[in-house]
Amino acid sequence: MTMPLRSLTLALLTSSTLILTDCRKTAEEPAPKVSEREKFLTASSWFTDAVTEERITSAGVVTTTDIPLSSFDPCSLDDTYYYRPDRTYNVDEGALTCPQRLITAGTWEFASNETELVVKMAATTSRSPIRTLTSTTLSYVIIHDTLSDGTQISLIQHCVAR
């Protein structure tokens, strides 16, 4: 009689274990947190609205000059820039395509606590300090150089959301 009782106890324990493990909640992976700046960047496409030149002398004197968009090749002025949530980047050249542009897609990421925008296209990586990023405005440094007298020159591209 002990044998059937032992078998019954073993069967009940096995069944209880299976039932308890089946009823246990499975842990869901939390959705990755998306920062406000990333939401701003990826929610819209971007279009160049203005370009400014900023000069900072070694004495700290700052001058800013608007560069007329008419001084740029028209084929680059109708471009639309896309920064996607999956961290891909691409440029839609619009109706006017530039003959010299070869690469229009790559990846993007933030750096330096989301104060720099890093775009990688093929073997090229550009690292651009962000000046402004809101839901409607994106401004970042596209060229930075220091002259022999210590003057720093930056070209800043200003984009608006579409």
TIVO-2410 file (N, C-alpha, C; in nm, 3 decimals):
# residues 162
REC num residu      c1      c2      c3 atome chaine
REC   1      M   0.081  -0.119   0.000     N      A
REC   1      M   0.000   0.000   0.000    CA      A
REC   1      M   0.085   0.126   0.000     C      A
REC   2      T   0.205   0.116   0.046     N      A
REC   2      T   0.290   0.235   0.045    CA      A
REC   2      T   0.333   0.273  -0.095     C      A
REC   3      M   0.342   0.174  -0.184     N      A
REC   3      M   0.383   0.205  -0.321    CA      A
REC   3      M   0.281   0.293  -0.392     C      A
REC   4      P   0.150   0.262  -0.392     N      A
REC   4      P   0.055   0.349  -0.458    CA      A
REC   4      P   0.049   0.487  -0.392     C      A
REC   5      L   0.065   0.493  -0.260     N      A
REC   5      L   0.062   0.620  -0.191    CA      A
REC   5      L   0.183   0.706  -0.232     C      A
REC   6      R   0.297   0.641  -0.245     N      A
REC   6      R   0.418   0.711  -0.288    CA      A
REC   6      R   0.400   0.760  -0.433     C      A
REC   7      S   0.343   0.679  -0.519     N      A
REC   7      S   0.320   0.718  -0.657    CA      A
REC   7      S   0.221   0.833  -0.666     C      A
REC   8      L   0.117   0.826  -0.584     N      A
REC   8      L   0.017   0.932  -0.581    CA      A
REC   8      L   0.079   1.064  -0.533     C      A
REC   9      T   0.160   1.057  -0.428     N      A
REC   9      T   0.227   1.177  -0.376    CA      A
REC   9      T   0.320   1.236  -0.480     C      A
REC  10      L   0.397   1.151  -0.547     N      A
REC  10      L   0.488   1.196  -0.650    CA      A
REC  10      L   0.411   1.260  -0.766     C      A
REC  11      A   0.301   1.201  -0.805     N      A
REC  11      A   0.218   1.256  -0.912    CA      A
REC  11      A   0.160   1.391  -0.874     C      A
REC  12      L   0.113   1.406  -0.748     N      A
REC  12      L   0.058   1.533  -0.701    CA      A
REC  12      L   0.165   1.642  -0.696     C      A
REC  13      L   0.285   1.608  -0.649     N      A
REC  13      L   0.394   1.705  -0.644    CA      A
REC  13      L   0.435   1.750  -0.783     C      A
REC  14      T   0.443   1.656  -0.875     N      A
REC  14      T   0.480   1.689  -1.012    CA      A
REC  14      T   0.374   1.779  -1.076     C      A
REC  15      S   0.247   1.745  -1.056     N      A
REC  15      S   0.138   1.825  -1.112    CA      A
REC  15      S   0.137   1.964  -1.052     C      A
REC  16      S   0.157   1.975  -0.921     N      A
REC  16      S   0.159   2.105  -0.854    CA      A
REC  16      S   0.272   2.192  -0.908     C      A
REC  17      T   0.387   2.133  -0.928     N      A
REC  17      T   0.502   2.208  -0.980    CA      A
REC  17      T   0.473   2.260  -1.120     C      A
REC  18      L   0.416   2.175  -1.203     N      A
REC  18      L   0.384   2.217  -1.339    CA      A
REC  18      L   0.279   2.328  -1.341     C      A
REC  19      I   0.179   2.315  -1.256     N      A
REC  19      I   0.074   2.416  -1.252    CA      A
REC  19      I   0.130   2.549  -1.202     C      A
REC  20      L   0.211   2.545  -1.098     N      A
REC  20      L   0.267   2.668  -1.043    CA      A
REC  20      L   0.360   2.736  -1.141     C      A
REC  21      T   0.440   2.660  -1.212     N      A
REC  21      T   0.532   2.724  -1.307    CA      A
REC  21      T   0.457   2.777  -1.429     C      A
REC  22      D   0.348   2.716  -1.468     N      A
REC  22      D   0.269   2.767  -1.580    CA      A
REC  22      D   0.195   2.895  -1.544     C      A
REC  23      C   0.158   2.912  -1.419     N      A
REC  23      C   0.082   3.029  -1.377    CA      A
REC  23      C   0.172   3.149  -1.346     C      A
REC  24      R   0.299   3.126  -1.335     N      A
REC  24      R   0.391   3.234  -1.303    CA      A
REC  24      R   0.393   3.334  -1.418     C      A
REC  25      K   0.393   3.462  -1.386     N      A
REC  25      K   0.398   3.565  -1.488    CA      A
REC  25      K   0.536   3.566  -1.551     C      A
REC  26      T   0.535   3.584  -1.682     N      A
REC  26      T   0.665   3.596  -1.750    CA      A
REC  26      T   0.705   3.742  -1.748     C      A
REC  27      A   0.830   3.766  -1.723     N      A
REC  27      A   0.881   3.903  -1.718    CA      A
REC  27      A   0.888   3.957  -1.860     C      A
REC  28      E   0.826   4.072  -1.882     N      A
REC  28      E   0.832   4.135  -2.013    CA      A
REC  28      E   0.951   4.228  -2.018     C      A
REC  29      E   1.013   4.234  -2.134     N      A
REC  29      E   1.124   4.324  -2.153    CA      A
REC  29      E   1.071   4.467  -2.151     C      A
REC  30      P   1.129   4.553  -2.067     N      A
REC  30      P   1.082   4.691  -2.068    CA      A
REC  30      P   1.118   4.758  -2.200     C      A
REC  31      A   1.028   4.843  -2.246     N      A
REC  31      A   1.055   4.917  -2.370    CA      A
REC  31      A   1.174   5.010  -2.346     C      A
REC  32      P   1.262   5.021  -2.444     N      A
REC  32      P   1.376   5.111  -2.424    CA      A
REC  32      P   1.327   5.254  -2.406     C      A
REC  33      K   1.391   5.324  -2.314     N      A
REC  33      K   1.351   5.462  -2.289    CA      A
REC  33      K   1.406   5.551  -2.400     C      A
REC  34      V   1.321   5.636  -2.449     N      A
REC  34      V   1.358   5.728  -2.556    CA      A
REC  34      V   1.358   5.868  -2.495     C      A
REC  35      S   1.470   5.936  -2.508     N      A
REC  35      S   1.482   6.069  -2.450    CA      A
REC  35      S   1.398   6.170  -2.528     C      A
REC  36      E   1.374   6.283  -2.465     N      A
REC  36      E   1.298   6.388  -2.531    CA      A
REC  36      E   1.371   6.438  -2.656     C      A
REC  37      R   1.504   6.451  -2.648     N      A
REC  37      R   1.582   6.498  -2.763    CA      A
REC  37      R   1.573   6.399  -2.879     C      A
REC  38      E   1.575   6.270  -2.849     N      A
REC  38      E   1.562   6.170  -2.955    CA      A
REC  38      E   1.423   6.175  -3.017     C      A
REC  39      K   1.321   6.196  -2.935     N      A
REC  39      K   1.185   6.210  -2.989    CA      A
REC  39      K   1.177   6.331  -3.083     C      A
REC  40      F   1.238   6.443  -3.042     N      A
REC  40      F   1.239   6.562  -3.128    CA      A
REC  40      F   1.306   6.532  -3.261     C      A
REC  41      L   1.423   6.468  -3.255     N      A
REC  41      L   1.502   6.444  -3.375    CA      A
REC  41      L   1.432   6.350  -3.472     C      A
REC  42      T   1.367   6.246  -3.420     N      A
REC  42      T   1.310   6.141  -3.505    CA      A
REC  42      T   1.163   6.162  -3.541     C      A
REC  43      A   1.097   6.257  -3.480     N      A
REC  43      A   0.954   6.276  -3.506    CA      A
REC  43      A   0.925   6.344  -3.639     C      A
REC  44      S   1.022   6.417  -3.692     N      A
REC  44      S   1.000   6.494  -3.814    CA      A
REC  44      S   1.113   6.471  -3.912     C      A
REC  45      S   1.091   6.515  -4.033     N      A
REC  45      S   1.202   6.528  -4.128    CA      A
REC  45      S   1.249   6.672  -4.116     C      A
REC  46      W   1.371   6.698  -4.165     N      A
REC  46      W   1.433   6.829  -4.145    CA      A
REC  46      W   1.476   6.890  -4.278     C      A
REC  47      F   1.461   7.021  -4.287     N      A
REC  47      F   1.487   7.096  -4.408    CA      A
REC  47      F   1.572   7.218  -4.372     C      A
REC  48      T   1.678   7.245  -4.448     N      A
REC  48      T   1.766   7.358  -4.420    CA      A
REC  48      T   1.691   7.490  -4.437     C      A
REC  49      D   1.697   7.571  -4.332     N      A
REC  49      D   1.629   7.700  -4.331    CA      A
REC  49      D   1.729   7.816  -4.336     C      A
REC  50      A   1.849   7.796  -4.279     N      A
REC  50      A   1.949   7.902  -4.277    CA      A
REC  50      A   2.085   7.842  -4.244     C      A
REC  51      V   2.190   7.917  -4.276     N      A
REC  51      V   2.326   7.882  -4.238    CA      A
REC  51      V   2.391   8.010  -4.186     C      A
REC  52      T   2.457   7.999  -4.072     N      A
REC  52      T   2.527   8.115  -4.016    CA      A
REC  52      T   2.674   8.081  -3.995     C      A
REC  53      E   2.755   8.186  -3.999     N      A
REC  53      E   2.896   8.173  -3.966    CA      A
REC  53      E   2.918   8.241  -3.831     C      A
REC  54      E   2.985   8.170  -3.743     N      A
REC  54      E   3.015   8.226  -3.612    CA      A
REC  54      E   3.167   8.233  -3.596     C      A
REC  55      R   3.216   8.350  -3.558     N      A
REC  55      R   3.360   8.369  -3.533    CA      A
REC  55      R   3.378   8.408  -3.387     C      A
REC  56      I   3.472   8.339  -3.323     N      A
REC  56      I   3.506   8.370  -3.185    CA      A
REC  56      I   3.656   8.398  -3.182     C      A
REC  57      T   3.692   8.523  -3.151     N      A
REC  57      T   3.834   8.558  -3.148    CA      A
REC  57      T   3.898   8.502  -3.021     C      A
REC  58      S   4.030   8.504  -3.017     N      A
REC  58      S   4.102   8.456  -2.899    CA      A
REC  58      S   4.070   8.543  -2.777     C      A
REC  59      A   4.023   8.666  -2.800     N      A
REC  59      A   3.982   8.755  -2.690    CA      A
REC  59      A   3.838   8.728  -2.646     C      A
REC  60      G   3.768   8.636  -2.717     N      A
REC  60      G   3.631   8.600  -2.679    CA      A
REC  60      G   3.523   8.681  -2.748     C      A
REC  61      V   3.559   8.764  -2.845     N      A
REC  61      V   3.460   8.844  -2.917    CA      A
REC  61      V   3.390   8.753  -3.018     C      A
REC  62      V   3.257   8.752  -3.011     N      A
REC  62      V   3.177   8.665  -3.098    CA      A
REC  62      V   3.104   8.750  -3.201     C      A
REC  63      T   3.118   8.711  -3.329     N      A
REC  63      T   3.040   8.774  -3.435    CA      A
REC  63      T   2.968   8.663  -3.511     C      A
REC  64      T   2.845   8.692  -3.548     N      A
REC  64      T   2.764   8.596  -3.622    CA      A
REC  64      T   2.715   8.662  -3.750     C      A
REC  65      T   2.730   8.591  -3.860     N      A
REC  65      T   2.689   8.643  -3.991    CA      A
REC  65      T   2.599   8.541  -4.059     C      A
REC  66      D   2.485   8.589  -4.107     N      A
REC  66      D   2.397   8.501  -4.186    CA      A
REC  66      D   2.458   8.485  -4.324     C      A
REC  67      I   2.463   8.363  -4.371     N      A
REC  67      I   2.513   8.336  -4.506    CA      A
REC  67      I   2.390   8.319  -4.595     C      A
REC  68      P   2.378   8.399  -4.700     N      A
REC  68      P   2.260   8.387  -4.787    CA      A
REC  68      P   2.252   8.246  -4.847     C      A
REC  69      L   2.133   8.189  -4.843     N      A
REC  69      L   2.115   8.055  -4.901    CA      A
REC  69      L   2.142   8.056  -5.051     C      A
REC  70      S   2.131   8.172  -5.114     N      A
REC  70      S   2.159   8.182  -5.257    CA      A
REC  70      S   2.306   8.155  -5.289     C      A
REC  71      S   2.393   8.157  -5.188     N      A
REC  71      S   2.535   8.128  -5.212    CA      A
REC  71      S   2.564   7.978  -5.215     C      A
REC  72      F   2.463   7.896  -5.188     N      A
REC  72      F   2.479   7.751  -5.193    CA      A
REC  72      F   2.421   7.695  -5.323     C      A
REC  73      D   2.468   7.581  -5.362     N      A
REC  73      D   2.417   7.513  -5.481    CA      A
REC  73      D   2.268   7.481  -5.458     C      A
REC  74      P   2.180   7.522  -5.547     N      A
REC  74      P   2.036   7.497  -5.528    CA      A
REC  74      P   2.001   7.349  -5.507     C      A
REC  75      C   2.084   7.260  -5.561     N      A
REC  75      C   2.053   7.117  -5.546    CA      A
REC  75      C   2.063   7.071  -5.401     C      A
REC  76      S   2.136   7.143  -5.316     N      A
REC  76      S   2.146   7.103  -5.176    CA      A
REC  76      S   2.041   7.170  -5.088     C      A
REC  77      L   1.972   7.267  -5.143     N      A
REC  77      L   1.874   7.342  -5.063    CA      A
REC  77      L   1.737   7.276  -5.056     C      A
REC  78      D   1.710   7.181  -5.145     N      A
REC  78      D   1.580   7.113  -5.140    CA      A
REC  78      D   1.591   6.974  -5.074     C      A
REC  79      D   1.705   6.947  -5.010     N      A
REC  79      D   1.726   6.818  -4.944    CA      A
REC  79      D   1.644   6.809  -4.815     C      A
REC  80      T   1.595   6.690  -4.787     N      A
REC  80      T   1.524   6.662  -4.663    CA      A
REC  80      T   1.603   6.556  -4.588     C      A
REC  81      Y   1.628   6.582  -4.459     N      A
REC  81      Y   1.708   6.492  -4.376    CA      A
REC  81      Y   1.617   6.413  -4.283     C      A
REC  82      Y   1.642   6.282  -4.274     N      A
REC  82      Y   1.561   6.193  -4.190    CA      A
REC  82      Y   1.651   6.123  -4.088     C      A
REC  83      Y   1.616   6.137  -3.961     N      A
REC  83      Y   1.681   6.064  -3.852    CA      A
REC  83      Y   1.573   5.973  -3.795     C      A
REC  84      R   1.585   5.845  -3.819     N      A
REC  84      R   1.478   5.750  -3.785    CA      A
REC  84      R   1.499   5.689  -3.646     C      A
REC  85      P   1.391   5.644  -3.582     N      A
REC  85      P   1.402   5.583  -3.448    CA      A
REC  85      P   1.492   5.459  -3.444     C      A
REC  86      D   1.508   5.390  -3.557     N      A
REC  86      D   1.596   5.271  -3.559    CA      A
REC  86      D   1.743   5.309  -3.577     C      A
REC  87      R   1.771   5.439  -3.565     N      A
REC  87      R   1.907   5.496  -3.574    CA      A
REC  87      R   1.964   5.495  -3.715     C      A
REC  88      T   1.878   5.489  -3.816     N      A
REC  88      T   1.924   5.505  -3.953    CA      A
REC  88      T   1.904   5.651  -3.994     C      A
REC  89      Y   1.982   5.692  -4.091     N      A
REC  89      Y   1.981   5.830  -4.139    CA      A
REC  89      Y   1.978   5.826  -4.290     C      A
REC  90      N   1.900   5.915  -4.351     N      A
REC  90      N   1.908   5.926  -4.495    CA      A
REC  90      N   1.868   6.066  -4.541     C      A
REC  91      V   1.910   6.096  -4.662     N      A
REC  91      V   1.882   6.226  -4.722    CA      A
REC  91      V   1.801   6.202  -4.849     C      A
REC  92      D   1.687   6.269  -4.859     N      A
REC  92      D   1.610   6.270  -4.982    CA      A
REC  92      D   1.652   6.396  -5.055     C      A
REC  93      E   1.712   6.380  -5.171     N      A
REC  93      E   1.769   6.494  -5.241    CA      A
REC  93      E   1.665   6.586  -5.306     C      A
REC  94      G   1.541   6.550  -5.302     N      A
REC  94      G   1.440   6.637  -5.360    CA      A
REC  94      G   1.444   6.636  -5.512     C      A
REC  95      A   1.383   6.736  -5.571     N      A
REC  95      A   1.373   6.743  -5.717    CA      A
REC  95      A   1.508   6.769  -5.784     C      A
REC  96      L   1.593   6.846  -5.717     N      A
REC  96      L   1.725   6.879  -5.774    CA      A
REC  96      L   1.831   6.791  -5.708     C      A
REC  97      T   1.893   6.703  -5.786     N      A
REC  97      T   1.996   6.616  -5.729    CA      A
REC  97      T   2.134   6.673  -5.758     C      A
REC  98      C   2.220   6.662  -5.658     N      A
REC  98      C   2.357   6.713  -5.671    CA      A
REC  98      C   2.444   6.605  -5.735     C      A
REC  99      P   2.517   6.638  -5.839     N      A
REC  99      P   2.602   6.537  -5.904    CA      A
REC  99      P   2.716   6.489  -5.815     C      A
REC 100      Q   2.763   6.572  -5.721     N      A
REC 100      Q   2.877   6.535  -5.639    CA      A
REC 100      Q   2.839   6.451  -5.516     C      A
REC 101      R   2.715   6.445  -5.478     N      A
REC 101      R   2.675   6.369  -5.359    CA      A
REC 101      R   2.673   6.221  -5.393     C      A
REC 102      L   2.746   6.143  -5.316     N      A
REC 102      L   2.755   5.999  -5.341    CA      A
REC 102      L   2.679   5.917  -5.239     C      A
REC 103      I   2.685   5.958  -5.113     N      A
REC 103      I   2.626   5.877  -5.006    CA      A
REC 103      I   2.511   5.955  -4.944     C      A
REC 104      T   2.395   5.893  -4.937     N      A
REC 104      T   2.280   5.961  -4.881    CA      A
REC 104      T   2.215   5.881  -4.768     C      A
REC 105      A   2.285   5.779  -4.718     N      A
REC 105      A   2.227   5.698  -4.610    CA      A
REC 105      A   2.337   5.650  -4.517     C      A
REC 106      G   2.297   5.625  -4.393     N      A
REC 106      G   2.392   5.575  -4.293    CA      A
REC 106      G   2.321   5.556  -4.161     C      A
REC 107      T   2.396   5.576  -4.053     N      A
REC 107      T   2.339   5.563  -3.919    CA      A
REC 107      T   2.369   5.691  -3.841     C      A
REC 108      W   2.295   5.709  -3.733     N      A
REC 108      W   2.318   5.825  -3.647    CA      A
REC 108      W   2.316   5.780  -3.502     C      A
REC 109      E   2.376   5.861  -3.417     N      A
REC 109      E   2.370   5.840  -3.273    CA      A
REC 109      E   2.402   5.971  -3.204     C      A
REC 110      F   2.364   5.979  -3.077     N      A
REC 110      F   2.402   6.093  -2.995    CA      A
REC 110      F   2.534   6.060  -2.927     C      A
REC 111      A   2.609   6.164  -2.892     N      A
REC 111      A   2.731   6.148  -2.812    CA      A
REC 111      A   2.737   6.265  -2.714     C      A
REC 112      S   2.827   6.253  -2.619     N      A
REC 112      S   2.850   6.360  -2.520    CA      A
REC 112      S   2.720   6.405  -2.454     C      A
REC 113      N   2.649   6.308  -2.396     N      A
REC 113      N   2.525   6.337  -2.325    CA      A
REC 113      N   2.421   6.407  -2.414     C      A
REC 114      E   2.412   6.359  -2.537     N      A
REC 114      E   2.316   6.408  -2.637    CA      A
REC 114      E   2.340   6.553  -2.678     C      A
REC 115      T   2.466   6.598  -2.669     N      A
REC 115      T   2.499   6.733  -2.715    CA      A
REC 115      T   2.570   6.731  -2.850     C      A
REC 116      E   2.599   6.611  -2.900     N      A
REC 116      E   2.661   6.596  -3.032    CA      A
REC 116      E   2.582   6.495  -3.113     C      A
REC 117      L   2.574   6.521  -3.242     N      A
REC 117      L   2.508   6.432  -3.336    CA      A
REC 117      L   2.617   6.367  -3.421     C      A
REC 118      V   2.624   6.235  -3.416     N      A
REC 118      V   2.726   6.161  -3.490    CA      A
REC 118      V   2.656   6.088  -3.605     C      A
REC 119      V   2.698   6.117  -3.728     N      A
REC 119      V   2.640   6.052  -3.845    CA      A
REC 119      V   2.751   5.973  -3.914     C      A
REC 120      K   2.722   5.846  -3.939     N      A
REC 120      K   2.818   5.758  -4.006    CA      A
REC 120      K   2.761   5.718  -4.141     C      A
REC 121      M   2.838   5.748  -4.246     N      A
REC 121      M   2.799   5.711  -4.382    CA      A
REC 121      M   2.920   5.647  -4.448     C      A
REC 122      A   2.910   5.519  -4.479     N      A
REC 122      A   3.022   5.442  -4.536    CA      A
REC 122      A   3.143   5.456  -4.444     C      A
REC 123      A   3.255   5.504  -4.496     N      A
REC 123      A   3.377   5.517  -4.415    CA      A
REC 123      A   3.390   5.655  -4.352     C      A
REC 124      T   3.288   5.739  -4.364     N      A
REC 124      T   3.293   5.876  -4.313    CA      A
REC 124      T   3.208   5.890  -4.188     C      A
REC 125      T   3.264   5.955  -4.088     N      A
REC 125      T   3.190   5.985  -3.966    CA      A
REC 125      T   3.199   6.135  -3.941     C      A
REC 126      S   3.083   6.199  -3.923     N      A
REC 126      S   3.084   6.341  -3.887    CA      A
REC 126      S   3.028   6.355  -3.746     C      A
REC 127      R   3.093   6.437  -3.670     N      A
REC 127      R   3.055   6.461  -3.530    CA      A
REC 127      R   3.021   6.610  -3.519     C      A
REC 128      S   2.894   6.641  -3.497     N      A
REC 128      S   2.847   6.780  -3.501    CA      A
REC 128      S   2.790   6.823  -3.366     C      A
REC 129      P   2.850   6.924  -3.303     N      A
REC 129      P   2.789   6.978  -3.181    CA      A
REC 129      P   2.650   7.035  -3.211     C      A
REC 130      I   2.553   6.999  -3.129     N      A
REC 130      I   2.416   7.047  -3.146    CA      A
REC 130      I   2.402   7.179  -3.073     C      A
REC 131      R   2.352   7.280  -3.142     N      A
REC 131      R   2.327   7.410  -3.080    CA      A
REC 131      R   2.184   7.419  -3.028     C      A
REC 132      T   2.089   7.369  -3.109     N      A
REC 132      T   1.947   7.374  -3.071    CA      A
REC 132      T   1.879   7.247  -3.120     C      A
REC 133      L   1.795   7.188  -3.036     N      A
REC 133      L   1.712   7.076  -3.079    CA      A
REC 133      L   1.581   7.083  -3.003     C      A
REC 134      T   1.476   7.119  -3.076     N      A
REC 134      T   1.340   7.123  -3.021    CA      A
REC 134      T   1.252   7.045  -3.118     C      A
REC 135      S   1.124   7.047  -3.096     N      A
REC 135      S   1.033   6.975  -3.186    CA      A
REC 135      S   1.025   7.042  -3.323     C      A
REC 136      T   1.068   7.168  -3.334     N      A
REC 136      T   1.057   7.240  -3.461    CA      A
REC 136      T   1.190   7.290  -3.517     C      A
REC 137      T   1.298   7.286  -3.438     N      A
REC 137      T   1.425   7.345  -3.479    CA      A
REC 137      T   1.541   7.251  -3.448     C      A
REC 138      L   1.630   7.237  -3.545     N      A
REC 138      L   1.755   7.163  -3.527    CA      A
REC 138      L   1.867   7.250  -3.583     C      A
REC 139      S   1.964   7.284  -3.498     N      A
REC 139      S   2.081   7.362  -3.541    CA      A
REC 139      S   2.205   7.289  -3.492     C      A
REC 140      Y   2.301   7.274  -3.582     N      A
REC 140      Y   2.425   7.205  -3.544    CA      A
REC 140      Y   2.541   7.257  -3.628     C      A
REC 141      V   2.661   7.240  -3.572     N      A
REC 141      V   2.782   7.287  -3.639    CA      A
REC 141      V   2.818   7.188  -3.749     C      A
REC 142      I   2.834   7.239  -3.873     N      A
REC 142      I   2.870   7.150  -3.983    CA      A
REC 142      I   3.018   7.160  -4.017     C      A
REC 143      I   3.081   7.273  -3.987     N      A
REC 143      I   3.225   7.290  -4.011    CA      A
REC 143      I   3.281   7.373  -3.896     C      A
REC 144      H   3.396   7.332  -3.846     N      A
REC 144      H   3.463   7.408  -3.741    CA      A
REC 144      H   3.612   7.411  -3.772     C      A
REC 145      D   3.670   7.529  -3.760     N      A
REC 145      D   3.813   7.543  -3.787    CA      A
REC 145      D   3.870   7.652  -3.696     C      A
REC 146      T   4.000   7.645  -3.673     N      A
REC 146      T   4.069   7.747  -3.594    CA      A
REC 146      T   4.177   7.809  -3.682     C      A
REC 147      L   4.174   7.941  -3.692     N      A
REC 147      L   4.273   8.014  -3.773    CA      A
REC 147      L   4.404   8.028  -3.695     C      A
REC 148      S   4.509   8.069  -3.764     N      A
REC 148      S   4.641   8.082  -3.701    CA      A
REC 148      S   4.643   8.184  -3.587     C      A
REC 149      D   4.552   8.283  -3.590     N      A
REC 149      D   4.548   8.382  -3.481    CA      A
REC 149      D   4.463   8.337  -3.363     C      A
REC 150      G   4.412   8.215  -3.370     N      A
REC 150      G   4.331   8.161  -3.260    CA      A
REC 150      G   4.181   8.179  -3.279     C      A
REC 151      T   4.140   8.252  -3.382     N      A
REC 151      T   3.998   8.271  -3.408    CA      A
REC 151      T   3.934   8.138  -3.449     C      A
REC 152      Q   3.823   8.107  -3.385     N      A
REC 152      Q   3.748   7.986  -3.419    CA      A
REC 152      Q   3.633   8.023  -3.511     C      A
REC 153      I   3.620   7.947  -3.618     N      A
REC 153      I   3.512   7.972  -3.714    CA      A
REC 153      I   3.425   7.847  -3.720     C      A
REC 154      S   3.294   7.868  -3.708     N      A
REC 154      S   3.198   7.758  -3.718    CA      A
REC 154      S   3.090   7.795  -3.818     C      A
REC 155      L   3.054   7.700  -3.904     N      A
REC 155      L   2.935   7.714  -3.988    CA      A
REC 155      L   2.826   7.632  -3.921     C      A
REC 156      I   2.711   7.696  -3.901     N      A
REC 156      I   2.601   7.632  -3.831    CA      A
REC 156      I   2.483   7.619  -3.926     C      A
REC 157      Q   2.436   7.496  -3.941     N      A
REC 157      Q   2.319   7.470  -4.025    CA      A
REC 157      Q   2.196   7.471  -3.937     C      A
REC 158      H   2.096   7.549  -3.979     N      A
REC 158      H   1.970   7.562  -3.905    CA      A
REC 158      H   1.861   7.494  -3.987     C      A
REC 159      C   1.796   7.395  -3.927     N      A
REC 159      C   1.691   7.321  -3.997    CA      A
REC 159      C   1.557   7.341  -3.926     C      A
REC 160      V   1.450   7.329  -4.004     N      A
REC 160      V   1.316   7.334  -3.947    CA      A
REC 160      V   1.247   7.201  -3.976     C      A
REC 161      A   1.156   7.165  -3.889     N      A
REC 161      A   1.082   7.040  -3.904    CA      A
REC 161      A   0.979   7.054  -4.014     C      A
REC 162      R   0.959   6.943  -4.086     N      A
REC 162      R   0.856   6.942  -4.191    CA      A
REC 162      R   0.742   6.857  -4.146     C      A
***
